[in-house]
Amino acid sequence: MSRPNHDNIDYYDCSGKPDGTYIHPSDCTRYIMCTNGRAADMACPDCDPGDPRCAGSKYQRFNPGGSYYDWPSNIECITDP
């Protein structure tokens, strides 16, 4: 079951930031997408907990090094409070 994305959020400030993806402030299975100064809260894809690459997680994690989502077994949970 996929989680929803949320457009035009007010808890992350994209003003002055280039368009792109950013670390979510509190959830490593989500990320922030900045476009024209507006922020959207985006969900990483679901993960099959039975898959060893998922390391027991229900969702993949955002990988800020490459600005994409990744298997939980490949990346630590990173947030930007």
PDB file of N, CA, C and O in Angstrom, chain B, residues numbered from 101:
ATOM      1  N   MET B 101       0.844  -1.182   0.000  1.00  0.00           N
ATOM      2  CA  MET B 101       0.000   0.000   0.000  1.00  0.00           C
ATOM      3  C   MET B 101       0.891   1.248   0.000  1.00  0.00           C
ATOM      4  O   MET B 101       1.662   1.461   0.936  1.00  0.00           O
ATOM      5  N   SER B 102       0.788   2.041  -1.012  1.00  0.00           N
ATOM      6  CA  SER B 102       1.620   3.235  -1.135  1.00  0.00           C
ATOM      7  C   SER B 102       1.095   4.369  -0.270  1.00  0.00           C
ATOM      8  O   SER B 102      -0.106   4.493  -0.030  1.00  0.00           O
ATOM      9  N   ARG B 103       2.024   5.187   0.187  1.00  0.00           N
ATOM     10  CA  ARG B 103       1.657   6.350   1.000  1.00  0.00           C
ATOM     11  C   ARG B 103       1.484   7.566   0.099  1.00  0.00           C
ATOM     12  O   ARG B 103       2.096   7.636  -0.966  1.00  0.00           O
ATOM     13  N   PRO B 104       0.660   8.520   0.512  1.00  0.00           N
ATOM     14  CA  PRO B 104       0.429   9.705  -0.323  1.00  0.00           C
ATOM     15  C   PRO B 104       1.589  10.698  -0.247  1.00  0.00           C
ATOM     16  O   PRO B 104       2.350  10.725   0.720  1.00  0.00           O
ATOM     17  N   ASN B 105       1.697  11.507  -1.293  1.00  0.00           N
ATOM     18  CA  ASN B 105       2.587  12.666  -1.293  1.00  0.00           C
ATOM     19  C   ASN B 105       1.752  13.876  -0.874  1.00  0.00           C
ATOM     20  O   ASN B 105       0.526  13.860  -0.988  1.00  0.00           O
ATOM     21  N   HIS B 106       2.415  14.917  -0.392  1.00  0.00           N
ATOM     22  CA  HIS B 106       1.702  16.113   0.065  1.00  0.00           C
ATOM     23  C   HIS B 106       2.308  17.339  -0.601  1.00  0.00           C
ATOM     24  O   HIS B 106       3.479  17.654  -0.391  1.00  0.00           O
ATOM     25  N   ASP B 107       1.506  18.028  -1.403  1.00  0.00           N
ATOM     26  CA  ASP B 107       1.962  19.233  -2.093  1.00  0.00           C
ATOM     27  C   ASP B 107       1.795  20.463  -1.210  1.00  0.00           C
ATOM     28  O   ASP B 107       0.973  20.474  -0.294  1.00  0.00           O
ATOM     29  N   ASN B 108       2.581  21.496  -1.494  1.00  0.00           N
ATOM     30  CA  ASN B 108       2.463  22.810  -0.849  1.00  0.00           C
ATOM     31  C   ASN B 108       2.429  22.740   0.677  1.00  0.00           C
ATOM     32  O   ASN B 108       1.533  23.293   1.316  1.00  0.00           O
ATOM     33  N   ILE B 109       3.407  22.059   1.244  1.00  0.00           N
ATOM     34  CA  ILE B 109       3.486  21.960   2.705  1.00  0.00           C
ATOM     35  C   ILE B 109       4.050  23.262   3.275  1.00  0.00           C
ATOM     36  O   ILE B 109       4.726  24.009   2.566  1.00  0.00           O
ATOM     37  N   ASP B 110       3.777  23.534   4.540  1.00  0.00           N
ATOM     38  CA  ASP B 110       4.262  24.770   5.164  1.00  0.00           C
ATOM     39  C   ASP B 110       5.300  24.516   6.260  1.00  0.00           C
ATOM     40  O   ASP B 110       5.757  25.464   6.900  1.00  0.00           O
ATOM     41  N   TYR B 111       5.676  23.271   6.485  1.00  0.00           N
ATOM     42  CA  TYR B 111       6.661  22.963   7.536  1.00  0.00           C
ATOM     43  C   TYR B 111       8.084  22.811   6.999  1.00  0.00           C
ATOM     44  O   TYR B 111       8.977  22.386   7.731  1.00  0.00           O
ATOM     45  N   TYR B 112       8.303  23.152   5.733  1.00  0.00           N
ATOM     46  CA  TYR B 112       9.646  23.155   5.153  1.00  0.00           C
ATOM     47  C   TYR B 112       9.738  24.369   4.243  1.00  0.00           C
ATOM     48  O   TYR B 112       8.848  24.603   3.425  1.00  0.00           O
ATOM     49  N   ASP B 113      10.810  25.144   4.382  1.00  0.00           N
ATOM     50  CA  ASP B 113      10.968  26.386   3.625  1.00  0.00           C
ATOM     51  C   ASP B 113      11.923  26.171   2.453  1.00  0.00           C
ATOM     52  O   ASP B 113      13.115  25.933   2.645  1.00  0.00           O
ATOM     53  N   CYS B 114      11.387  26.257   1.250  1.00  0.00           N
ATOM     54  CA  CYS B 114      12.194  26.094   0.036  1.00  0.00           C
ATOM     55  C   CYS B 114      12.645  27.435  -0.551  1.00  0.00           C
ATOM     56  O   CYS B 114      13.369  27.457  -1.546  1.00  0.00           O
ATOM     57  N   SER B 115      12.228  28.546   0.050  1.00  0.00           N
ATOM     58  CA  SER B 115      12.592  29.833  -0.535  1.00  0.00           C
ATOM     59  C   SER B 115      14.108  29.995  -0.544  1.00  0.00           C
ATOM     60  O   SER B 115      14.783  29.763   0.458  1.00  0.00           O
ATOM     61  N   GLY B 116      14.620  30.396  -1.694  1.00  0.00           N
ATOM     62  CA  GLY B 116      16.045  30.599  -1.863  1.00  0.00           C
ATOM     63  C   GLY B 116      16.828  29.331  -2.173  1.00  0.00           C
ATOM     64  O   GLY B 116      18.034  29.399  -2.410  1.00  0.00           O
ATOM     65  N   LYS B 117      16.167  28.176  -2.176  1.00  0.00           N
ATOM     66  CA  LYS B 117      16.851  26.914  -2.470  1.00  0.00           C
ATOM     67  C   LYS B 117      16.642  26.553  -3.938  1.00  0.00           C
ATOM     68  O   LYS B 117      15.578  26.806  -4.504  1.00  0.00           O
ATOM     69  N   PRO B 118      17.666  25.961  -4.547  1.00  0.00           N
ATOM     70  CA  PRO B 118      17.486  25.493  -5.932  1.00  0.00           C
ATOM     71  C   PRO B 118      16.445  24.373  -5.995  1.00  0.00           C
ATOM     72  O   PRO B 118      16.251  23.643  -5.023  1.00  0.00           O
ATOM     73  N   ASP B 119      15.789  24.247  -7.128  1.00  0.00           N
ATOM     74  CA  ASP B 119      14.868  23.130  -7.328  1.00  0.00           C
ATOM     75  C   ASP B 119      15.629  21.823  -7.129  1.00  0.00           C
ATOM     76  O   ASP B 119      16.770  21.686  -7.570  1.00  0.00           O
ATOM     77  N   GLY B 120      14.991  20.870  -6.462  1.00  0.00           N
ATOM     78  CA  GLY B 120      15.627  19.576  -6.246  1.00  0.00           C
ATOM     79  C   GLY B 120      15.076  18.875  -5.031  1.00  0.00           C
ATOM     80  O   GLY B 120      14.054  19.277  -4.476  1.00  0.00           O
ATOM     81  N   THR B 121      15.764  17.817  -4.618  1.00  0.00           N
ATOM     82  CA  THR B 121      15.335  17.005  -3.484  1.00  0.00           C
ATOM     83  C   THR B 121      16.201  17.295  -2.259  1.00  0.00           C
ATOM     84  O   THR B 121      17.394  17.580  -2.369  1.00  0.00           O
ATOM     85  N   TYR B 122      15.566  17.215  -1.090  1.00  0.00           N
ATOM     86  CA  TYR B 122      16.231  17.530   0.173  1.00  0.00           C
ATOM     87  C   TYR B 122      15.821  16.519   1.242  1.00  0.00           C
ATOM     88  O   TYR B 122      14.769  15.886   1.150  1.00  0.00           O
ATOM     89  N   ILE B 123      16.665  16.383   2.247  1.00  0.00           N
ATOM     90  CA  ILE B 123      16.402  15.477   3.369  1.00  0.00           C
ATOM     91  C   ILE B 123      15.155  15.937   4.120  1.00  0.00           C
ATOM     92  O   ILE B 123      14.993  17.124   4.402  1.00  0.00           O
ATOM     93  N   HIS B 124      14.291  15.004   4.435  1.00  0.00           N
ATOM     94  CA  HIS B 124      13.084  15.300   5.222  1.00  0.00           C
ATOM     95  C   HIS B 124      13.501  15.626   6.651  1.00  0.00           C
ATOM     96  O   HIS B 124      14.453  15.034   7.159  1.00  0.00           O
ATOM     97  N   PRO B 125      12.808  16.556   7.313  1.00  0.00           N
ATOM     98  CA  PRO B 125      13.219  16.934   8.673  1.00  0.00           C
ATOM     99  C   PRO B 125      13.015  15.845   9.735  1.00  0.00           C
ATOM    100  O   PRO B 125      13.670  15.887  10.776  1.00  0.00           O
ATOM    101  N   SER B 126      12.123  14.871   9.499  1.00  0.00           N
ATOM    102  CA  SER B 126      11.872  13.912  10.576  1.00  0.00           C
ATOM    103  C   SER B 126      11.634  12.476  10.126  1.00  0.00           C
ATOM    104  O   SER B 126      11.423  11.609  10.974  1.00  0.00           O
ATOM    105  N   ASP B 127      11.659  12.189   8.824  1.00  0.00           N
ATOM    106  CA  ASP B 127      11.316  10.847   8.356  1.00  0.00           C
ATOM    107  C   ASP B 127      12.231  10.457   7.192  1.00  0.00           C
ATOM    108  O   ASP B 127      12.134  11.036   6.110  1.00  0.00           O
ATOM    109  N   CYS B 128      13.110   9.489   7.405  1.00  0.00           N
ATOM    110  CA  CYS B 128      14.066   9.096   6.355  1.00  0.00           C
ATOM    111  C   CYS B 128      13.410   8.292   5.241  1.00  0.00           C
ATOM    112  O   CYS B 128      14.063   8.003   4.239  1.00  0.00           O
ATOM    113  N   THR B 129      12.132   7.921   5.384  1.00  0.00           N
ATOM    114  CA  THR B 129      11.427   7.212   4.321  1.00  0.00           C
ATOM    115  C   THR B 129      10.619   8.178   3.460  1.00  0.00           C
ATOM    116  O   THR B 129       9.814   7.755   2.631  1.00  0.00           O
ATOM    117  N   ARG B 130      10.838   9.472   3.661  1.00  0.00           N
ATOM    118  CA  ARG B 130      10.214  10.529   2.867  1.00  0.00           C
ATOM    119  C   ARG B 130      11.301  11.540   2.514  1.00  0.00           C
ATOM    120  O   ARG B 130      12.383  11.509   3.100  1.00  0.00           O
ATOM    121  N   TYR B 131      11.034  12.422   1.577  1.00  0.00           N
ATOM    122  CA  TYR B 131      11.975  13.475   1.222  1.00  0.00           C
ATOM    123  C   TYR B 131      11.201  14.716   0.802  1.00  0.00           C
ATOM    124  O   TYR B 131       9.998  14.655   0.551  1.00  0.00           O
ATOM    125  N   ILE B 132      11.891  15.820   0.728  1.00  0.00           N
ATOM    126  CA  ILE B 132      11.273  17.082   0.336  1.00  0.00           C
ATOM    127  C   ILE B 132      11.675  17.389  -1.102  1.00  0.00           C
ATOM    128  O   ILE B 132      12.842  17.259  -1.472  1.00  0.00           O
ATOM    129  N   MET B 133      10.706  17.793  -1.902  1.00  0.00           N
ATOM    130  CA  MET B 133      10.952  18.217  -3.281  1.00  0.00           C
ATOM    131  C   MET B 133      10.650  19.714  -3.344  1.00  0.00           C
ATOM    132  O   MET B 133       9.521  20.140  -3.102  1.00  0.00           O
ATOM    133  N   CYS B 134      11.673  20.508  -3.672  1.00  0.00           N
ATOM    134  CA  CYS B 134      11.493  21.944  -3.836  1.00  0.00           C
ATOM    135  C   CYS B 134      11.372  22.271  -5.325  1.00  0.00           C
ATOM    136  O   CYS B 134      12.195  21.846  -6.135  1.00  0.00           O
ATOM    137  N   THR B 135      10.344  23.023  -5.664  1.00  0.00           N
ATOM    138  CA  THR B 135      10.117  23.454  -7.040  1.00  0.00           C
ATOM    139  C   THR B 135       9.596  24.887  -7.019  1.00  0.00           C
ATOM    140  O   THR B 135       8.533  25.162  -6.462  1.00  0.00           O
ATOM    141  N   ASN B 136      10.346  25.789  -7.623  1.00  0.00           N
ATOM    142  CA  ASN B 136       9.949  27.203  -7.681  1.00  0.00           C
ATOM    143  C   ASN B 136       9.618  27.775  -6.300  1.00  0.00           C
ATOM    144  O   ASN B 136       8.670  28.548  -6.158  1.00  0.00           O
ATOM    145  N   GLY B 137      10.394  27.399  -5.292  1.00  0.00           N
ATOM    146  CA  GLY B 137      10.199  27.923  -3.944  1.00  0.00           C
ATOM    147  C   GLY B 137       9.106  27.243  -3.144  1.00  0.00           C
ATOM    148  O   GLY B 137       8.887  27.597  -1.986  1.00  0.00           O
ATOM    149  N   ARG B 138       8.415  26.279  -3.729  1.00  0.00           N
ATOM    150  CA  ARG B 138       7.356  25.546  -3.023  1.00  0.00           C
ATOM    151  C   ARG B 138       7.869  24.177  -2.609  1.00  0.00           C
ATOM    152  O   ARG B 138       8.682  23.572  -3.307  1.00  0.00           O
ATOM    153  N   ALA B 139       7.386  23.689  -1.465  1.00  0.00           N
ATOM    154  CA  ALA B 139       7.831  22.402  -0.930  1.00  0.00           C
ATOM    155  C   ALA B 139       6.730  21.357  -1.038  1.00  0.00           C
ATOM    156  O   ALA B 139       5.554  21.649  -0.823  1.00  0.00           O
ATOM    157  N   ALA B 140       7.131  20.136  -1.375  1.00  0.00           N
ATOM    158  CA  ALA B 140       6.241  18.979  -1.369  1.00  0.00           C
ATOM    159  C   ALA B 140       6.916  17.875  -0.558  1.00  0.00           C
ATOM    160  O   ALA B 140       8.132  17.691  -0.628  1.00  0.00           O
ATOM    161  N   ASP B 141       6.122  17.155   0.203  1.00  0.00           N
ATOM    162  CA  ASP B 141       6.582  16.041   1.025  1.00  0.00           C
ATOM    163  C   ASP B 141       6.308  14.760   0.235  1.00  0.00           C
ATOM    164  O   ASP B 141       5.153  14.400   0.007  1.00  0.00           O
ATOM    165  N   MET B 142       7.372  14.077  -0.177  1.00  0.00           N
ATOM    166  CA  MET B 142       7.255  12.929  -1.062  1.00  0.00           C
ATOM    167  C   MET B 142       7.601  11.631  -0.327  1.00  0.00           C
ATOM    168  O   MET B 142       8.515  11.599   0.497  1.00  0.00           O
ATOM    169  N   ALA B 143       6.867  10.573  -0.632  1.00  0.00           N
ATOM    170  CA  ALA B 143       7.089   9.266  -0.007  1.00  0.00           C
ATOM    171  C   ALA B 143       8.005   8.399  -0.861  1.00  0.00           C
ATOM    172  O   ALA B 143       7.871   8.353  -2.083  1.00  0.00           O
ATOM    173  N   CYS B 144       8.924   7.721  -0.213  1.00  0.00           N
ATOM    174  CA  CYS B 144       9.724   6.707  -0.896  1.00  0.00           C
ATOM    175  C   CYS B 144       8.832   5.480  -1.126  1.00  0.00           C
ATOM    176  O   CYS B 144       7.836   5.308  -0.424  1.00  0.00           O
ATOM    177  N   PRO B 145       9.172   4.639  -2.088  1.00  0.00           N
ATOM    178  CA  PRO B 145       8.345   3.461  -2.375  1.00  0.00           C
ATOM    179  C   PRO B 145       8.286   2.470  -1.209  1.00  0.00           C
ATOM    180  O   PRO B 145       9.134   2.459  -0.316  1.00  0.00           O
ATOM    181  N   ASP B 146       7.246   1.646  -1.266  1.00  0.00           N
ATOM    182  CA  ASP B 146       7.093   0.573  -0.294  1.00  0.00           C
ATOM    183  C   ASP B 146       8.246  -0.413  -0.433  1.00  0.00           C
ATOM    184  O   ASP B 146       8.914  -0.487  -1.464  1.00  0.00           O
ATOM    185  N   CYS B 147       8.452  -1.166   0.643  1.00  0.00           N
ATOM    186  CA  CYS B 147       9.510  -2.167   0.679  1.00  0.00           C
ATOM    187  C   CYS B 147       8.913  -3.442   1.265  1.00  0.00           C
ATOM    188  O   CYS B 147       8.193  -3.389   2.262  1.00  0.00           O
ATOM    189  N   ASP B 148       9.202  -4.563   0.667  1.00  0.00           N
ATOM    190  CA  ASP B 148       8.711  -5.847   1.165  1.00  0.00           C
ATOM    191  C   ASP B 148       9.577  -6.270   2.348  1.00  0.00           C
ATOM    192  O   ASP B 148      10.748  -6.601   2.165  1.00  0.00           O
ATOM    193  N   PRO B 149       9.016  -6.263   3.565  1.00  0.00           N
ATOM    194  CA  PRO B 149       9.818  -6.615   4.738  1.00  0.00           C
ATOM    195  C   PRO B 149      10.488  -7.986   4.634  1.00  0.00           C
ATOM    196  O   PRO B 149      11.458  -8.245   5.346  1.00  0.00           O
ATOM    197  N   GLY B 150       9.992  -8.871   3.761  1.00  0.00           N
ATOM    198  CA  GLY B 150      10.612 -10.174   3.572  1.00  0.00           C
ATOM    199  C   GLY B 150      11.845 -10.132   2.687  1.00  0.00           C
ATOM    200  O   GLY B 150      12.616 -11.090   2.644  1.00  0.00           O
ATOM    201  N   ASP B 151      12.032  -9.019   1.979  1.00  0.00           N
ATOM    202  CA  ASP B 151      13.198  -8.855   1.105  1.00  0.00           C
ATOM    203  C   ASP B 151      14.382  -8.460   1.981  1.00  0.00           C
ATOM    204  O   ASP B 151      14.280  -7.479   2.717  1.00  0.00           O
ATOM    205  N   PRO B 152      15.502  -9.184   1.932  1.00  0.00           N
ATOM    206  CA  PRO B 152      16.641  -8.858   2.805  1.00  0.00           C
ATOM    207  C   PRO B 152      17.189  -7.444   2.584  1.00  0.00           C
ATOM    208  O   PRO B 152      17.766  -6.862   3.502  1.00  0.00           O
ATOM    209  N   ARG B 153      17.017  -6.884   1.384  1.00  0.00           N
ATOM    210  CA  ARG B 153      17.480  -5.514   1.134  1.00  0.00           C
ATOM    211  C   ARG B 153      16.670  -4.495   1.918  1.00  0.00           C
ATOM    212  O   ARG B 153      17.133  -3.376   2.139  1.00  0.00           O
ATOM    213  N   CYS B 154      15.458  -4.869   2.344  1.00  0.00           N
ATOM    214  CA  CYS B 154      14.591  -3.970   3.103  1.00  0.00           C
ATOM    215  C   CYS B 154      14.956  -3.930   4.583  1.00  0.00           C
ATOM    216  O   CYS B 154      14.522  -3.033   5.305  1.00  0.00           O
ATOM    217  N   ALA B 155      15.738  -4.880   5.029  1.00  0.00           N
ATOM    218  CA  ALA B 155      16.210  -4.934   6.418  1.00  0.00           C
ATOM    219  C   ALA B 155      15.062  -4.769   7.421  1.00  0.00           C
ATOM    220  O   ALA B 155      15.222  -4.136   8.464  1.00  0.00           O
ATOM    221  N   GLY B 156      13.898  -5.353   7.086  1.00  0.00           N
ATOM    222  CA  GLY B 156      12.749  -5.308   7.984  1.00  0.00           C
ATOM    223  C   GLY B 156      11.920  -4.037   7.904  1.00  0.00           C
ATOM    224  O   GLY B 156      10.913  -3.925   8.604  1.00  0.00           O
ATOM    225  N   SER B 157      12.308  -3.080   7.077  1.00  0.00           N
ATOM    226  CA  SER B 157      11.574  -1.811   6.941  1.00  0.00           C
ATOM    227  C   SER B 157      10.399  -1.967   5.974  1.00  0.00           C
ATOM    228  O   SER B 157      10.475  -2.743   5.022  1.00  0.00           O
ATOM    229  N   LYS B 158       9.312  -1.227   6.219  1.00  0.00           N
ATOM    230  CA  LYS B 158       8.166  -1.239   5.314  1.00  0.00           C
ATOM    231  C   LYS B 158       8.379  -0.338   4.104  1.00  0.00           C
ATOM    232  O   LYS B 158       7.677  -0.466   3.101  1.00  0.00           O
ATOM    233  N   TYR B 159       9.362   0.589   4.195  1.00  0.00           N
ATOM    234  CA  TYR B 159       9.569   1.560   3.126  1.00  0.00           C
ATOM    235  C   TYR B 159      11.056   1.704   2.799  1.00  0.00           C
ATOM    236  O   TYR B 159      11.920   1.474   3.645  1.00  0.00           O
ATOM    237  N   GLN B 160      11.329   2.089   1.558  1.00  0.00           N
ATOM    238  CA  GLN B 160      12.700   2.412   1.192  1.00  0.00           C
ATOM    239  C   GLN B 160      13.068   3.744   1.849  1.00  0.00           C
ATOM    240  O   GLN B 160      12.196   4.442   2.368  1.00  0.00           O
ATOM    241  N   ARG B 161      14.355   4.096   1.828  1.00  0.00           N
ATOM    242  CA  ARG B 161      14.846   5.318   2.472  1.00  0.00           C
ATOM    243  C   ARG B 161      15.414   6.283   1.436  1.00  0.00           C
ATOM    244  O   ARG B 161      15.897   5.876   0.380  1.00  0.00           O
ATOM    245  N   PHE B 162      15.345   7.570   1.765  1.00  0.00           N
ATOM    246  CA  PHE B 162      15.924   8.589   0.900  1.00  0.00           C
ATOM    247  C   PHE B 162      17.433   8.583   1.068  1.00  0.00           C
ATOM    248  O   PHE B 162      17.941   8.590   2.189  1.00  0.00           O
ATOM    249  N   ASN B 163      18.148   8.569  -0.054  1.00  0.00           N
ATOM    250  CA  ASN B 163      19.605   8.601  -0.043  1.00  0.00           C
ATOM    251  C   ASN B 163      20.047   9.989  -0.497  1.00  0.00           C
ATOM    252  O   ASN B 163      20.047  10.271  -1.696  1.00  0.00           O
ATOM    253  N   PRO B 164      20.428  10.867   0.449  1.00  0.00           N
ATOM    254  CA  PRO B 164      20.780  12.239   0.073  1.00  0.00           C
ATOM    255  C   PRO B 164      22.055  12.332  -0.759  1.00  0.00           C
ATOM    256  O   PRO B 164      22.263  13.324  -1.457  1.00  0.00           O
ATOM    257  N   GLY B 165      22.907  11.318  -0.695  1.00  0.00           N
ATOM    258  CA  GLY B 165      24.143  11.339  -1.472  1.00  0.00           C
ATOM    259  C   GLY B 165      23.895  11.283  -2.963  1.00  0.00           C
ATOM    260  O   GLY B 165      24.683  11.809  -3.748  1.00  0.00           O
ATOM    261  N   GLY B 166      22.818  10.656  -3.352  1.00  0.00           N
ATOM    262  CA  GLY B 166      22.499  10.547  -4.764  1.00  0.00           C
ATOM    263  C   GLY B 166      21.163  11.157  -5.109  1.00  0.00           C
ATOM    264  O   GLY B 166      20.752  11.155  -6.269  1.00  0.00           O
ATOM    265  N   SER B 167      20.469  11.691  -4.084  1.00  0.00           N
ATOM    266  CA  SER B 167      19.136  12.292  -4.260  1.00  0.00           C
ATOM    267  C   SER B 167      18.152  11.314  -4.898  1.00  0.00           C
ATOM    268  O   SER B 167      17.463  11.648  -5.862  1.00  0.00           O
ATOM    269  N   TYR B 168      18.096  10.120  -4.355  1.00  0.00           N
ATOM    270  CA  TYR B 168      17.148   9.107  -4.799  1.00  0.00           C
ATOM    271  C   TYR B 168      16.805   8.233  -3.603  1.00  0.00           C
ATOM    272  O   TYR B 168      17.409   8.386  -2.541  1.00  0.00           O
ATOM    273  N   TYR B 169      15.851   7.322  -3.751  1.00  0.00           N
ATOM    274  CA  TYR B 169      15.565   6.394  -2.659  1.00  0.00           C
ATOM    275  C   TYR B 169      16.407   5.147  -2.847  1.00  0.00           C
ATOM    276  O   TYR B 169      16.862   4.835  -3.947  1.00  0.00           O
ATOM    277  N   ASP B 170      16.602   4.438  -1.731  1.00  0.00           N
ATOM    278  CA  ASP B 170      17.540   3.319  -1.725  1.00  0.00           C
ATOM    279  C   ASP B 170      17.018   2.238  -0.787  1.00  0.00           C
ATOM    280  O   ASP B 170      16.112   2.474   0.013  1.00  0.00           O
ATOM    281  N   TRP B 171      17.600   1.057  -0.898  1.00  0.00           N
ATOM    282  CA  TRP B 171      17.263  -0.034   0.012  1.00  0.00           C
ATOM    283  C   TRP B 171      17.745   0.312   1.412  1.00  0.00           C
ATOM    284  O   TRP B 171      18.849   0.834   1.566  1.00  0.00           O
ATOM    285  N   PRO B 172      16.942   0.035   2.438  1.00  0.00           N
ATOM    286  CA  PRO B 172      17.374   0.302   3.810  1.00  0.00           C
ATOM    287  C   PRO B 172      18.688  -0.378   4.188  1.00  0.00           C
ATOM    288  O   PRO B 172      19.420   0.123   5.041  1.00  0.00           O
ATOM    289  N   SER B 173      18.992  -1.511   3.562  1.00  0.00           N
ATOM    290  CA  SER B 173      20.258  -2.190   3.863  1.00  0.00           C
ATOM    291  C   SER B 173      21.459  -1.420   3.321  1.00  0.00           C
ATOM    292  O   SER B 173      22.592  -1.690   3.719  1.00  0.00           O
ATOM    293  N   ASN B 174      21.228  -0.458   2.411  1.00  0.00           N
ATOM    294  CA  ASN B 174      22.320   0.317   1.807  1.00  0.00           C
ATOM    295  C   ASN B 174      22.562   1.675   2.460  1.00  0.00           C
ATOM    296  O   ASN B 174      23.619   2.272   2.258  1.00  0.00           O
ATOM    297  N   ILE B 175      21.608   2.171   3.234  1.00  0.00           N
ATOM    298  CA  ILE B 175      21.726   3.548   3.745  1.00  0.00           C
ATOM    299  C   ILE B 175      21.158   3.636   5.157  1.00  0.00           C
ATOM    300  O   ILE B 175      20.128   3.033   5.457  1.00  0.00           O
ATOM    301  N   GLU B 176      21.838   4.392   6.024  1.00  0.00           N
ATOM    302  CA  GLU B 176      21.327   4.643   7.367  1.00  0.00           C
ATOM    303  C   GLU B 176      20.150   5.598   7.277  1.00  0.00           C
ATOM    304  O   GLU B 176      19.977   6.287   6.271  1.00  0.00           O
ATOM    305  N   CYS B 177      19.352   5.639   8.317  1.00  0.00           N
ATOM    306  CA  CYS B 177      18.245   6.586   8.386  1.00  0.00           C
ATOM    307  C   CYS B 177      18.804   7.968   8.708  1.00  0.00           C
ATOM    308  O   CYS B 177      19.368   8.177   9.782  1.00  0.00           O
ATOM    309  N   ILE B 178      18.649   8.923   7.768  1.00  0.00           N
ATOM    310  CA  ILE B 178      19.191  10.276   7.928  1.00  0.00           C
ATOM    311  C   ILE B 178      18.048  11.282   7.825  1.00  0.00           C
ATOM    312  O   ILE B 178      17.267  11.251   6.874  1.00  0.00           O
ATOM    313  N   THR B 179      17.957  12.177   8.812  1.00  0.00           N
ATOM    314  CA  THR B 179      16.968  13.257   8.785  1.00  0.00           C
ATOM    315  C   THR B 179      17.694  14.574   9.002  1.00  0.00           C
ATOM    316  O   THR B 179      18.865  14.585   9.384  1.00  0.00           O
ATOM    317  N   ASP B 180      17.016  15.671   8.763  1.00  0.00           N
ATOM    318  CA  ASP B 180      17.608  17.009   8.878  1.00  0.00           C
ATOM    319  C   ASP B 180      16.701  17.883   9.744  1.00  0.00           C
ATOM    320  O   ASP B 180      15.915  18.681   9.232  1.00  0.00           O
ATOM    321  N   PRO B 181      16.824  17.719  11.081  1.00  0.00           N
ATOM    322  CA  PRO B 181      15.918  18.465  11.981  1.00  0.00           C
ATOM    323  C   PRO B 181      16.124  19.969  11.935  1.00  0.00           C
ATOM    324  O   PRO B 181      15.434  20.708  12.636  1.00  0.00           O
TER     325      PRO B 181
END
